[in-house]
């Protein structure tokens, strides 16, 4: 997964890399959400700074024996605002994470462009592919034929029928 800062600072390169990978993804929503995240973060930090300053002032007032009920009420209201902004910030960050999860890694500069596997050149091969005198089976078919597991009960996960190894 690409870093949020990297995507923010290199948006054009990320979009071009996705086009090179034959993906059509618009990062305008990412940019708008990132800008909103930064604005909310600045507001939350400013509110927390105000709260800290008010707490220090209330502490001084209480030490001096003065009534600080009005300041405490204002600080509670500010605390509610901070909680609301924190929730909004978390929602925006979750949306940004969802977008980032869908952005693939950047391909290396020497990766050839193409629509699929047929456009990729063979760089090198090692040995000749094995030629069997029979049709090879997939490992899941071999497991079922040997009665080690079955895929009939749960199609996505094999169910162990008998112990496949002994201790």
PEQUI-V518135 format. One record per residue. N is the residue number from 1. OMEGA is omega in radians with two decimals (NA if undefined). BURIAL is # if it has 9 or more other C-alpha atoms within 8 Angstrom, else .. Layout:
# PEQUI-V518135
n:N omega:OMEGA burial:BURIAL
n:N omega:OMEGA burial:BURIAL
This chain:
# PEQUI-V518135
n:1 omega:3.13 burial:.
n:2 omega:3.12 burial:#
n:3 omega:-3.12 burial:.
n:4 omega:3.14 burial:.
n:5 omega:3.14 burial:.
n:6 omega:-3.13 burial:#
n:7 omega:3.14 burial:#
n:8 omega:-3.07 burial:#
n:9 omega:-3.09 burial:.
n:10 omega:-3.07 burial:.
n:11 omega:-3.11 burial:#
n:12 omega:3.13 burial:.
n:13 omega:3.13 burial:.
n:14 omega:3.11 burial:#
n:15 omega:3.13 burial:#
n:16 omega:3.12 burial:.
n:17 omega:3.11 burial:#
n:18 omega:3.08 burial:#
n:19 omega:3.10 burial:#
n:20 omega:3.12 burial:#
n:21 omega:3.12 burial:#
n:22 omega:3.08 burial:.
n:23 omega:3.11 burial:.
n:24 omega:-3.12 burial:.
n:25 omega:-3.14 burial:.
n:26 omega:-3.13 burial:.
n:27 omega:3.10 burial:.
n:28 omega:3.12 burial:.
n:29 omega:3.09 burial:.
n:30 omega:-3.11 burial:#
n:31 omega:3.14 burial:#
n:32 omega:3.13 burial:.
n:33 omega:3.13 burial:#
n:34 omega:3.09 burial:#
n:35 omega:3.11 burial:.
n:36 omega:3.13 burial:#
n:37 omega:-3.12 burial:#
n:38 omega:3.11 burial:.
n:39 omega:3.13 burial:.
n:40 omega:-3.14 burial:#
n:41 omega:3.11 burial:#
n:42 omega:-3.14 burial:.
n:43 omega:3.13 burial:.
n:44 omega:3.14 burial:#
n:45 omega:3.10 burial:.
n:46 omega:3.11 burial:.
n:47 omega:3.12 burial:#
n:48 omega:3.08 burial:#
n:49 omega:3.08 burial:.
n:50 omega:-3.14 burial:.
n:51 omega:3.12 burial:#
n:52 omega:3.12 burial:.
n:53 omega:3.13 burial:.
n:54 omega:3.10 burial:#
n:55 omega:3.10 burial:#
n:56 omega:3.12 burial:.
n:57 omega:3.12 burial:.
n:58 omega:3.12 burial:#
n:59 omega:3.12 burial:.
n:60 omega:-3.13 burial:.
n:61 omega:-3.14 burial:#
n:62 omega:3.10 burial:#
n:63 omega:3.13 burial:.
n:64 omega:3.12 burial:.
n:65 omega:-3.14 burial:.
n:66 omega:3.12 burial:.
n:67 omega:-3.09 burial:.
n:68 omega:-3.09 burial:#
n:69 omega:-3.13 burial:.
n:70 omega:3.13 burial:.
n:71 omega:3.12 burial:#
n:72 omega:3.11 burial:#
n:73 omega:3.12 burial:.
n:74 omega:3.14 burial:.
n:75 omega:3.08 burial:#
n:76 omega:3.11 burial:.
n:77 omega:3.10 burial:.
n:78 omega:3.09 burial:#
n:79 omega:3.09 burial:#
n:80 omega:3.10 burial:.
n:81 omega:3.14 burial:.
n:82 omega:3.13 burial:#
n:83 omega:3.12 burial:.
n:84 omega:3.13 burial:.
n:85 omega:3.09 burial:#
n:86 omega:3.11 burial:#
n:87 omega:3.10 burial:.
n:88 omega:3.11 burial:#
n:89 omega:3.12 burial:#
n:90 omega:3.11 burial:.
n:91 omega:3.13 burial:.
n:92 omega:3.14 burial:#
n:93 omega:3.09 burial:#
n:94 omega:3.10 burial:.
n:95 omega:3.11 burial:#
n:96 omega:3.11 burial:#
n:97 omega:3.12 burial:.
n:98 omega:3.11 burial:.
n:99 omega:-3.12 burial:#
n:100 omega:3.12 burial:#
n:101 omega:-3.10 burial:.
n:102 omega:3.10 burial:.
n:103 omega:-3.14 burial:#
n:104 omega:3.07 burial:.
n:105 omega:-3.14 burial:.
n:106 omega:3.09 burial:.
n:107 omega:3.09 burial:.
n:108 omega:-3.08 burial:.
n:109 omega:-3.10 burial:.
n:110 omega:3.11 burial:.
n:111 omega:-3.13 burial:.
n:112 omega:3.10 burial:.
n:113 omega:3.12 burial:.
n:114 omega:-3.11 burial:#
n:115 omega:-3.09 burial:.
n:116 omega:-3.10 burial:.
n:117 omega:-3.09 burial:.
n:118 omega:3.12 burial:.
n:119 omega:-3.12 burial:#
n:120 omega:3.11 burial:#
n:121 omega:3.05 burial:.
n:122 omega:-3.09 burial:.
n:123 omega:3.09 burial:.
n:124 omega:3.05 burial:.
n:125 omega:3.13 burial:.
n:126 omega:3.12 burial:.
n:127 omega:3.07 burial:.
n:128 omega:3.08 burial:.
n:129 omega:-3.12 burial:.
n:130 omega:3.09 burial:.
n:131 omega:-3.12 burial:.
n:132 omega:3.07 burial:.
n:133 omega:3.14 burial:.
n:134 omega:3.12 burial:.
n:135 omega:-3.12 burial:.
n:136 omega:3.13 burial:.
n:137 omega:3.02 burial:.
n:138 omega:-3.09 burial:.
n:139 omega:3.14 burial:.
n:140 omega:3.07 burial:.
n:141 omega:3.11 burial:.
n:142 omega:3.12 burial:#
n:143 omega:3.11 burial:#
n:144 omega:3.14 burial:#
n:145 omega:3.12 burial:.
n:146 omega:3.12 burial:.
n:147 omega:3.08 burial:#
n:148 omega:3.09 burial:#
n:149 omega:3.08 burial:#
n:150 omega:3.10 burial:#
n:151 omega:-3.06 burial:#
n:152 omega:-3.08 burial:.
n:153 omega:3.12 burial:.
n:154 omega:-3.01 burial:.
n:155 omega:-3.10 burial:.
n:156 omega:-3.06 burial:.
n:157 omega:3.09 burial:.
n:158 omega:3.08 burial:#
n:159 omega:-3.11 burial:#
n:160 omega:-3.12 burial:.
n:161 omega:3.13 burial:.
n:162 omega:3.12 burial:.
n:163 omega:-3.09 burial:.
n:164 omega:3.07 burial:.
n:165 omega:3.12 burial:.
n:166 omega:-3.12 burial:.
n:167 omega:NA burial:.
